[in-house]
Amino acid sequence: MTTASVIIPSYRGARRLPRLLSCLAAQTSTDWEAIVVIDGDVDGSAQVVERYTHLPVRLIIFPENRGRVAALNAGFEAAEGDVLIRCDDDFEPGPGHVTAHVTAHSDHECGVVGVAWGTAPENAYMRVYGHDADDRGRAAAYATAPEQRWRLWGGNVSCSREAFARIGGYDSRYRLYGWEDLDFGYRLAEAGIPIEISREIEVPHSMASVTTRTRVERAFLSGQARHLFDEIHGPGASGPVRPEDPTAWNRLVVATADGLTARRAAGLASAADLAIRGLPASLARKLVALLVEAAGIAGYRACDQTPGNA
């Protein structure tokens, strides 16, 4: 039996996978395997992985894109390790990454979360919003109360084989973007399995959202997925969707959300990407934050919409 299995869902990952696989090659642990699930090979990703035959890497190739949940479940179900480590294909884990995940499970049942910190080419969005949001997100993660740590479940996490079987895998009802991870973390917590944060397994993460438009579109989709989460687990399970404190800022966010569709949110975000190049940084940051926060609320409200159809 292998001690640890690293499960890597990947779509269009041909350029990202070499960096990740090189990081795995440098692990201090020698008792691990990696399972790369190619979710539709449209860019030669399988050929990239096949160049790493010197590593204990197995491939699962979907003939067409089936979505992240299907890729995750296929990888986890094929895994032979005692500790199952989720790893996105745009991470750069340090040499002690696998060992730290395994050690965290050595004396009790738990779920383990490692915080990811974003890296991205410098541009106007990153200068006025991206770096600040990433810094605040990491600080908030470490301050999260134990009973709320399910909200941190994401791309750099691990659980035991037994816990995965007990929880039942990732829920296939999440088909677009977002909340499939939080749903899994929520079910871990509901099953009485504590979720812990390990500073030893922080990873650099090549950020996907590097423009206001991309970030806003993802916020809208995440709002839709959050609505599904509440349908599954009960009204209000995800917490308040609209801010409850009636500050001037919160009123502005809600008012903006009330007028947003997916298409309008994307259009405003594109305009913001142009505007923030010439705005003072503080004002530009507020503009991006307004659209991101409003898009999440609007997506929840318009849970049957998708970008381009509204």
N, C-alpha and C positions, 0 to 999 in steps of 0.2 A: 504494500500500500504506500502510495506517495503521501508525504506529509502535506504538501500544499499544491493546489491547482489554481493557476492564474487564468481567469476567463476574460477574453478580449473580444467584445463585439466590434465589428469594423465595417464601415460602408465608405467607399471611396477613400480608403486609407493608404493607398500605395505610397504616398509621399511621407506619411506619418509613421508607418509601421517600422521602417528601418531604425529610427531613433529609439523607439520603444524596445524593439528586440535587442538592440545593442545594449540598452540598460539592463535587460534581463540577463544577457550574457555575462554581465559584470556582477551578478548577485553573489554575496558571500555564502549563501545557502546553496547546497547542491541537491537538495531533496525537494524538487519541485517539477511541475510540468506546466506548460502553457497550452491553452486551447484557443485558437483564433477562429472566430466564426465570421466568415465573409458573407455579409448580408447582400448577396447579389454582386458578382465580380464584374464590375463595369470598367475597371481601370488597371487590371493586371495585378491586383493585390495578392492573389494566390501565388503568382510567380515570385513576388517579393518574399513572401513567407518561405517559399520552398528553397530560397537561398540560405536559409538558416537551419539546414539539416543537422548541423553540429549541436543544436540545442534540442532539449526535450519538448518540441513543439508539435502539436497535432492540429490539423486543419479540418474545419467543417465548412463546406461551401454550399450556400443556397443558390439554386439556379436563377432566382430572381429576388428582388428586395421584398422582405417580409416584415421588416420593422424591428426595432431594438428589442422589444419584449421577446419575440420569437428567437432572436439571436442569443439573448441572455439565457433563456430557458434551455435552448439546445446545448449551449456551452456548459451550463451548470449540471445538466443531466448527464453529460458525457464525462464529467470530471471524475477523477479517481482519488483525489486528495481528501484528507481529513478536514483541512481548512480550505474554504473556497474564497478566493480573492477576486473581486471584480476590479478590472483595470481598463479604463478607456484607452483608445489607441493613440491619443494625443498627450499622454502623460510621459514624464521622464523620471521614473522611480530611481531612488538612490540605491547603492549597493546593498544596504541592509533592509530594503523594503520587505522582501518576503519573510526574512527572519523576524522583523518587528511585528508583522501581522500574525505569524504563528505564535510568537511569544505571548501576545495579548490574549490568546485563547488557551494558554497552557494550564491554568488552574481553575477555570470556571467557564460556564456557558455564557456567551455574550455576543453581541454584534459590535464590530469595530469600525470606526469612521476615521479616515485621515483627511484632513483639509487640503484642498488644492488651491494653489495660488497662481493667478493668471499671468501669462506672458503673451505679448502681442507686439507687432510693429507699432511704432509711435505714429499717431495721427491725431487729428483734432478731437475725435471722440474719446480716445484713450486719455488725452491730456486733461480734458474738462470733466470727464465722468468715469471712464473705465477704471483707471488706477484707484481713484477714490472709492468707487463702489466695491472693488475687489478687496481693498484694505479694510473697509468697514464690514464687509461680509465675513472675512476671516476673524476679525475681533469678535463679532457677534456669535460666530460659531463656537468659539472657546468659552463664551459666557453663557451658552445655552443651558438651561436647567435640565437635569437628567430626564425628567418626564417628557421633555419636548425634543429630545435629541433625534427622534425619528424623522424630524424635519431636515436633518443633515444627511440622511441616507442618499448616496449618489454614486459617483463613478469610482471612488477610492474607498472601498468598504470590504468587509469580510465577515463570514459567518461559518459555522461548522456545517458539515454535510448533514448532520442530524437536524439542525435548525432549518436548513433549506427544505428538507423533506417535510418537516413539521409545518412550516409556513405554507408550503405548496407552490413555491415558485412565484415568478412575476405574473401579474394579472394580464391576460391577453386582451382585456377590454380597452386597455390604453393603446391606441393605434397611431396617434399623431405625435405630439411632442409634450413631454413633461408628466410628472407625477407618478409614473410607474415605479420609480425608485422610492419616493416618499410613501407610496402605498405599501411597498414591501417593508420599509422601516416601521410604519404604523402597525402592521400586523405582527412584526417582531415584538414591539412594545406591548401590544395587546395580549400576546402569548406569555408575557412576563419575562421576556429575555432582555436584560439590560443592554443599553447601547452606550458604548464608551468611546471617547475621543483619544487618539494617540498622536502626540506631537512628533513621534519618531517616524511617522509614515506620511508626513506632508509631501506633496509632489508638485513640481511645476506643471502647469497645464496650458497648452497653447489655446488661447481663447478663441471660440467660434464667433462670438458676438463682438465685432470690432467696429460697428457703425451703429448709429442711432436706429436706423431702419431695421437692421437685423435684430437688435435687442428688443425693439418694440414688437416686431412680428412674433418673436419667441414669447414675449410677455403675454400677448393676446392668446396664443396657442396654449400657454401654461394656464391661463385663466379658464379656458375651455376644459382642460384636463382636470383642473381643480373642481369644476362643477361635477364631473364624472365621479371624482373621489367622494364628494358629498352625497351623490346618488347612491354609491355603493355602501358607504359607512354611516350614513345618516346626516340629516340637515345640520350644518354647523360643525361637522367633524373637523373640517380644515381650519376652523376659527373664523373670526370676522373677515368678510371680504372687503367691505367698505370701512374706511377708518372711522372709529367711534368718537375720537376726540374732535369736537367741532372747531378746530382752528381754522384760520383763514386759508392756510395751505391745503388742509384736508377738504375744505369746501370747494376749493379750486380744482383739486384732483377729481372729486366726485362730479362736479359740473362738466369737466372735460370728458370724463368717461361716458357720461350720459349722451354725448353727441358723437361717440365713436363707433364706427364699423371697422371691420378688418381693413378694408380698402382705404378708408379715410385715415386710419391710424398709420398705415404704411406711407401714405402720401404726405402726411404731416411730418413723419419721421424723416423722410427724404429731404423735405424743406429744411428741417432742423439741422441735418448734416451740412447743408450749405451755410445756414445762418451762424452756427457755432464757430465757424472759422474766423468771424469778425467780431463776435460778441466778447465782452469781458468774461473771464473764466467763471466767476461766480454766477453770473446770469445764464451763461451757457449750460452750466451744470444743473441749474434749476429747470431749464427748459427740457433737457433730456430726462431728468427725473420725473417731471410732470407727465410726459408722454409715456414713459415706462410704467409708472404707477397706474395711470388712467387706463392703459391698454390691458393690464391684468384684470381690472374690474370689468371693463367692457367685454373682454373675452369670456369671463364667467357669465355675464348677463346674456350674451349672444352665443350660447354654448353650441348652437348648431351651425355657426358660421365658420368659414375657413378663409384665409387670405385670398383675395381675388374673386370671391363669390359674393361679397357683401358690399 
